[in-house]
Amino acid sequence: MTIPMEQRYLSVTDAAQYLGLSPKTIYVWVEAAKIPAYKVGRVWRFDKAELDAFVRQGQTQREGFI
């Protein structure tokens, strides 16, 4: 699935594809509060710009996730 450039907020599935991870990993990281996420109603949303910054900062490796 290709993510349109104008799509700023991603679903769990879209965020997982964008980061090259499984949706299960995304949920584990959300529960551990290690990835920037927002709960909207009953679903989680991810700001694409915040995910980019999260990866650039290397938080995944520093925190021992990968």
Long-range contacts (C-beta under 8 A, 24 or more apart in sequence): 3-48, 7-48, 8-47, 8-48, 8-49, 9-38, 9-45, 9-46, 9-47, 9-48, 10-45, 10-46, 10-47, 10-48, 10-51, 11-43, 11-44, 11-45, 11-46, 12-43, 12-44, 12-46, 14-46, 15-46, 15-51, 18-48, 18-51, 19-51, 19-55, 29-65, 34-59, 34-63, 34-65
